[in-house]
Amino acid sequence: MAPPTRFHLNFVGDVMLGRLVDQLLPTHVHNPEEAAYVAKVVASNPHLKNYDYKSPWGNTLPLFHSSHLNLINLETSATTHAKPWPDKVFNYRTHPANVQCLREARIGYASLANNHTLDFCGEALLETVRMLKDNGIQFAGAGETEEEARRPAVLDLRDGEEKYQVDVWSVSDHPEDWSIVPNFHLIDYTSATRLRLKQLHTLTIETERSDLKIFSVHWGPNYSWTPSDDIRSLAHFLVDECDVDIVHGHSSHHVQGVEVYKGKLIIYGCGDFVDDYAVKHGHRNDLSAVWRVGLEVNQGDVGKRLKVKRLEVFPSRIKHFQANLLPRDDEDHQWVADKLRVLSKSFGTEAQEELGVEGQIVVHIS
């Protein structure tokens, strides 16, 4: 008998293509202050004159191109609207034409539930949603309507004539100010939220068959190594009561641990994948990873047809507005590996002792 089919899904955390990244790209929004700052940066780093739509991804592109599905958190609005959300410290936007960056990396899914997609108010969010639709990129967590924001994105994985359905939901636990926006999927940690999430997942079960469920969630404060009890409890609830297979967490700005819970995968914090942020050295928010999940096909006719088998973590570093995979002999590769092992061990999850053939950290799921 042939071995089960294996698919690979790549997850990354925050992809922030606004502000200085936007100004470096061939098409950008009008912002004289940011443009002047970027001109000084380019003068000191002449190679940035050639910054294009592939540049944010650096040497990670082959890893994205070899995957069956790539999923990100899009940490910016994509808009030319210039009215910022009031009294917000950081407001990010990138020109809608910069969707070409996502196309270059073959991004199949972008989470819109985070604390920056409404940075330039409701019209900007709608423009972002329509930009993704026009380019065939699936999304969840926000939409043109409340119903669209709350429903999952439905994606396909194909193996010859066989097609497998993957459902992806997205939510964010902040900012509270955005609770007034019905087409943004905001949650808290109350029993009422749990009931609503379970109802959404139950509705999906009644209407269609899902072979894999993913829950992408922007949660917790910045720069906290350990998820709160509320966060961990919600993650377990998603597995226990909503039948979620993979929890794709982000928001902390740095890597957090992973937990293998009842044969399912919880990534508490993927870290920032590409951005223009200052580096907080104690937390090393310039270090992140591509989190590649291996799936196998269940042999049998009952239940979901896909199961999570393996997590492979490829450490990366942001430098000059670009993400690059780290070689295994780089001290920052070791930093990510050590941090991930320690943080995951606190959840009772052990990474494989030896690195994979590509220098990746390996966690066996089932």
C-alpha positions as CSV (number, residue, x, y, z in Angstrom):
1,M,0.0,0.0,0.0
2,A,1.3,3.5,-0.9
3,P,2.2,5.7,2.1
4,P,-0.3,8.4,3.1
5,T,-0.2,11.6,1.1
6,R,1.7,14.4,2.8
7,F,0.9,18.1,2.4
8,H,2.9,21.0,3.7
9,L,1.4,24.2,5.1
10,N,3.6,27.2,6.0
11,F,2.5,29.6,8.8
12,V,4.2,32.9,9.6
13,G,3.2,35.6,12.0
14,D,3.0,39.4,11.3
15,V,3.7,40.5,7.8
16,M,3.8,44.3,8.0
17,L,4.2,45.9,4.6
18,G,3.3,49.4,5.6
19,R,5.2,52.5,6.6
20,L,8.9,52.2,5.6
21,V,8.4,48.9,3.7
22,D,5.7,50.5,1.7
23,Q,7.9,53.5,0.9
24,L,10.7,51.2,-0.4
25,L,8.4,49.4,-2.8
26,P,7.9,50.5,-6.4
27,T,4.3,51.7,-5.6
28,H,3.6,53.4,-2.3
29,V,1.1,55.7,-0.6
30,H,1.8,59.5,-0.4
31,N,3.6,60.2,2.9
32,P,6.3,62.9,2.6
33,E,7.6,62.3,6.1
34,E,8.1,58.6,5.6
35,A,9.5,59.1,2.1
36,A,12.1,61.5,3.5
37,Y,13.2,59.0,6.2
38,V,13.4,56.2,3.7
39,A,15.6,58.4,1.4
40,K,18.1,58.7,4.2
41,V,18.0,54.9,4.8
42,V,18.6,54.2,1.2
43,A,21.5,56.7,1.0
44,S,23.2,54.6,3.8
45,N,22.2,51.3,2.2
46,P,22.4,51.7,-1.6
47,H,21.3,48.1,-2.2
48,L,17.8,49.1,-1.1
49,K,17.4,51.1,-4.3
50,N,16.5,47.7,-5.9
51,Y,13.9,46.8,-3.3
52,D,11.0,45.2,-5.1
53,Y,7.9,43.0,-4.5
54,K,10.1,39.9,-3.8
55,S,12.4,41.7,-1.5
56,P,10.4,41.4,1.8
57,W,10.7,37.6,1.6
58,G,14.5,37.4,1.0
59,N,15.7,33.8,0.7
60,T,12.5,32.3,2.1
61,L,10.7,32.3,-1.2
62,P,11.7,28.8,-2.2
63,L,10.2,27.5,1.0
64,F,7.0,29.3,0.3
65,H,7.0,28.1,-3.3
66,S,7.4,24.5,-2.3
67,S,4.5,24.5,0.1
68,H,0.9,23.5,-0.7
69,L,-0.5,26.5,1.2
70,N,0.9,29.6,2.8
71,L,-0.8,31.4,5.6
72,I,0.1,34.8,7.1
73,N,-1.2,37.5,9.4
74,L,-1.4,40.7,7.3
75,E,-0.5,43.3,9.9
76,T,-1.5,46.4,7.9
77,S,-4.4,47.9,5.9
78,A,-3.9,48.0,2.1
79,T,-5.4,51.4,1.2
80,T,-4.9,54.9,-0.2
81,H,-7.4,56.3,2.4
82,A,-5.6,58.8,4.5
83,K,-7.9,59.2,7.5
84,P,-6.3,57.5,10.5
85,W,-8.2,55.8,13.4
86,P,-8.1,58.5,16.1
87,D,-5.8,58.4,19.1
88,K,-3.9,55.4,17.9
89,V,-0.1,55.4,18.4
90,F,0.8,53.4,15.2
91,N,-1.2,53.5,12.0
92,Y,0.0,51.3,9.2
93,R,-1.0,51.2,5.5
94,T,0.5,49.9,2.3
95,H,-0.6,50.7,-1.2
96,P,-3.1,48.2,-2.6
97,A,-0.7,47.5,-5.5
98,N,1.7,45.9,-3.0
99,V,-0.6,42.9,-3.0
100,Q,2.0,41.8,-5.6
101,C,4.3,41.0,-2.6
102,L,1.8,38.4,-1.5
103,R,1.5,37.0,-5.0
104,E,5.3,36.6,-5.2
105,A,5.2,34.4,-2.1
106,R,2.1,32.6,-3.3
107,I,0.2,33.5,-0.2
108,G,-3.1,31.6,-0.1
109,Y,-4.5,33.0,3.1
110,A,-4.2,36.3,5.0
111,S,-5.7,36.9,8.5
112,L,-7.3,40.3,8.8
113,A,-8.2,40.1,12.5
114,N,-5.4,42.1,14.1
115,N,-4.8,45.6,15.6
116,H,-3.8,47.3,12.3
117,T,-6.3,46.4,9.5
118,L,-8.6,49.3,10.7
119,D,-5.8,51.8,11.2
120,F,-7.3,54.0,8.5
121,C,-10.9,53.4,9.5
122,G,-13.7,51.4,7.9
123,E,-13.3,52.4,4.3
124,A,-9.6,51.3,4.4
125,L,-10.6,47.9,5.7
126,L,-13.1,47.5,2.9
127,E,-10.5,48.4,0.4
128,T,-8.2,45.8,1.9
129,V,-10.9,43.1,1.7
130,R,-11.6,43.9,-1.9
131,M,-8.0,43.9,-2.8
132,L,-7.6,40.4,-1.5
133,K,-10.8,39.3,-3.3
134,D,-9.6,40.7,-6.6
135,N,-6.4,38.8,-6.3
136,G,-7.9,35.4,-5.2
137,I,-6.3,35.5,-1.7
138,Q,-8.6,34.0,0.9
139,F,-9.1,35.8,4.2
140,A,-11.1,35.8,7.5
141,G,-11.5,37.9,10.6
142,A,-12.9,40.9,8.8
143,G,-15.0,41.4,5.7
144,E,-17.6,43.6,4.0
145,T,-20.3,42.3,6.4
146,E,-20.4,40.9,9.9
147,E,-21.3,37.5,8.5
148,E,-18.3,37.5,6.2
149,A,-16.0,38.5,9.0
150,R,-17.1,35.6,11.2
151,R,-17.2,32.8,8.7
152,P,-14.2,30.7,7.8
153,A,-12.1,31.0,4.7
154,V,-12.5,27.7,2.7
155,L,-9.4,26.5,0.9
156,D,-8.6,23.3,-1.0
157,L,-5.6,21.0,-0.9
158,R,-5.4,18.8,-4.0
159,D,-3.7,15.5,-4.7
160,G,-4.6,14.4,-8.2
161,E,-8.3,14.0,-8.4
162,E,-8.6,14.1,-4.6
163,K,-9.6,17.4,-3.0
164,Y,-9.4,18.2,0.8
165,Q,-11.2,21.1,2.4
166,V,-9.4,23.3,4.9
167,D,-11.4,25.8,7.0
168,V,-9.7,28.8,8.6
169,W,-11.2,31.2,11.1
170,S,-9.6,34.4,12.4
171,V,-10.2,36.5,15.5
172,S,-8.4,39.2,17.6
173,D,-8.7,40.0,21.2
174,H,-7.7,43.7,20.7
175,P,-8.2,46.6,20.4
176,E,-11.4,46.9,22.4
177,D,-12.2,50.2,20.6
178,W,-12.9,48.2,17.5
179,S,-15.9,46.4,19.1
180,I,-18.1,49.1,17.5
181,V,-17.1,47.7,14.0
182,P,-19.4,44.8,13.2
183,N,-17.4,43.6,10.3
184,F,-14.3,43.0,12.4
185,H,-14.1,39.7,14.4
186,L,-13.2,40.8,18.0
187,I,-13.3,38.4,20.9
188,D,-12.8,38.3,24.6
189,Y,-12.4,35.4,27.1
190,T,-15.9,35.3,28.4
191,S,-18.3,32.3,28.3
192,A,-20.4,34.2,25.8
193,T,-17.5,34.3,23.4
194,R,-16.9,30.6,23.8
195,L,-20.5,29.9,23.1
196,R,-20.5,32.0,20.0
197,L,-17.3,30.4,18.7
198,K,-18.7,26.9,19.3
199,Q,-21.9,27.9,17.4
200,L,-19.9,29.1,14.4
201,H,-18.0,25.8,14.3
202,T,-21.2,23.8,14.8
203,L,-22.8,25.6,11.9
204,T,-19.9,24.7,9.6
205,I,-20.2,21.0,10.6
206,E,-23.9,21.1,9.6
207,T,-23.4,22.7,6.2
208,E,-20.1,21.2,4.9
209,R,-17.4,18.7,5.6
210,S,-14.1,20.0,6.7
211,D,-10.9,17.9,6.5
212,L,-8.8,20.3,8.6
213,K,-9.7,23.2,10.9
214,I,-7.3,26.1,11.5
215,F,-7.9,28.9,14.0
216,S,-5.8,32.0,13.5
217,V,-5.8,34.3,16.5
218,H,-4.1,37.7,17.3
219,W,-3.9,37.5,21.1
220,G,-2.1,38.7,24.2
221,P,0.2,41.6,25.0
222,N,3.4,42.5,23.3
223,Y,6.6,41.1,24.6
224,S,5.4,38.4,26.9
225,W,7.1,35.0,26.7
226,T,4.3,33.0,28.3
227,P,0.6,33.1,27.2
228,S,-1.8,33.9,29.9
229,D,-4.1,31.3,31.6
230,D,-7.0,32.8,29.6
231,I,-5.1,32.3,26.3
232,R,-4.1,28.8,27.1
233,S,-7.5,27.9,28.3
234,L,-9.1,29.2,25.1
235,A,-6.6,27.3,23.0
236,H,-7.6,24.1,24.7
237,F,-11.3,24.9,24.3
238,L,-10.8,25.4,20.6
239,V,-9.4,21.8,20.4
240,D,-11.8,20.2,22.9
241,E,-15.1,21.9,21.9
242,C,-14.5,23.3,18.3
243,D,-12.5,20.4,16.9
244,V,-9.7,22.7,15.8
245,D,-6.5,21.0,14.5
246,I,-4.1,23.9,14.4
247,V,-4.1,27.1,16.4
248,H,-2.1,29.8,14.6
249,G,-1.2,32.4,17.2
250,H,0.4,35.8,16.7
251,S,0.7,39.3,18.2
252,S,3.5,39.0,20.8
253,H,6.2,40.3,18.3
254,H,8.5,37.4,19.1
255,V,8.4,33.6,19.1
256,Q,6.5,31.8,21.8
257,G,6.3,28.1,22.6
258,V,4.3,25.4,20.9
259,E,2.1,22.9,22.6
260,V,1.0,19.4,21.3
261,Y,-2.4,19.0,22.9
262,K,-4.4,15.8,22.4
263,G,-2.7,15.3,19.0
264,K,-3.4,18.8,17.8
265,L,-0.9,21.7,17.4
266,I,-1.0,25.0,19.2
267,I,1.5,27.7,18.1
268,Y,1.1,30.4,20.7
269,G,3.2,33.0,18.9
270,C,4.8,32.9,15.5
271,G,6.6,36.2,15.9
272,D,7.1,39.1,13.4
273,F,8.0,37.8,10.0
274,V,8.8,41.1,8.2
275,D,8.4,44.7,9.2
276,D,10.3,48.0,9.8
277,Y,10.3,47.9,13.7
278,A,13.1,48.8,16.0
279,V,14.6,45.7,17.7
280,K,13.8,45.1,21.3
281,H,17.0,43.2,22.1
282,G,15.9,41.2,25.1
283,H,13.0,39.8,23.1
284,R,14.7,39.8,19.7
285,N,11.6,40.7,17.7
286,D,13.8,40.6,14.6
287,L,14.0,36.8,15.0
288,S,11.1,34.6,13.9
289,A,10.5,31.5,11.7
290,V,8.6,29.8,8.9
291,W,6.5,27.2,10.7
292,R,6.0,24.3,8.3
293,V,3.3,21.8,9.3
294,G,3.2,18.4,7.7
295,L,-0.2,16.7,7.1
296,E,-1.0,13.2,6.3
297,V,-4.1,11.6,5.0
298,N,-6.2,9.5,7.4
299,Q,-6.9,6.1,6.0
300,G,-10.6,5.5,6.6
301,D,-14.0,6.9,5.8
302,V,-15.0,8.3,9.2
303,G,-14.2,11.8,10.4
304,K,-11.7,14.3,9.0
305,R,-9.4,13.1,6.3
306,L,-6.3,15.1,7.2
307,K,-4.2,14.9,10.4
308,V,-1.3,16.9,11.7
309,K,1.9,14.8,11.9
310,R,4.9,17.1,12.2
311,L,6.0,20.7,12.8
312,E,9.3,22.0,11.3
313,V,10.5,25.4,12.4
314,F,12.9,27.3,10.1
315,P,14.4,30.2,12.0
316,S,14.6,33.6,10.2
317,R,15.8,37.1,10.8
318,I,14.6,40.5,9.7
319,K,17.3,42.8,8.5
320,H,16.9,45.8,6.2
321,F,13.2,45.2,5.8
322,Q,13.7,41.6,4.6
323,A,13.2,38.2,6.1
324,N,16.0,35.6,5.6
325,L,16.3,32.0,6.7
326,L,19.2,31.5,9.1
327,P,21.9,28.8,8.5
328,R,22.3,26.3,11.4
329,D,25.7,27.7,12.3
330,D,24.4,31.2,12.9
331,E,24.2,32.1,16.6
332,D,20.7,33.6,16.1
333,H,19.5,30.2,14.7
334,Q,20.7,28.7,18.0
335,W,19.0,31.5,19.9
336,V,15.6,30.7,18.3
337,A,16.1,26.9,18.7
338,D,17.0,27.3,22.4
339,K,14.2,29.7,23.1
340,L,11.6,27.5,21.4
341,R,12.7,24.4,23.2
342,V,12.6,26.0,26.6
343,L,9.2,27.7,26.1
344,S,7.6,24.5,24.6
345,K,9.0,22.3,27.3
346,S,7.0,24.3,29.9
347,F,3.8,23.0,28.1
348,G,5.2,19.4,28.2
349,T,6.1,19.5,24.5
350,E,9.6,18.3,23.5
351,A,11.3,19.1,20.2
352,Q,13.4,16.5,18.5
353,E,17.0,16.6,19.8
354,E,18.7,16.7,16.5
355,L,18.0,19.3,13.8
356,G,16.4,18.3,10.5
357,V,18.4,18.0,7.3
358,E,17.6,21.6,6.4
359,G,18.5,22.9,9.9
360,Q,14.9,23.0,11.0
361,I,13.7,22.3,14.6
362,V,11.4,19.3,14.5
363,V,8.3,18.6,16.7
364,H,6.4,15.4,16.2
365,I,2.7,15.7,16.7
366,S,1.2,12.2,16.3
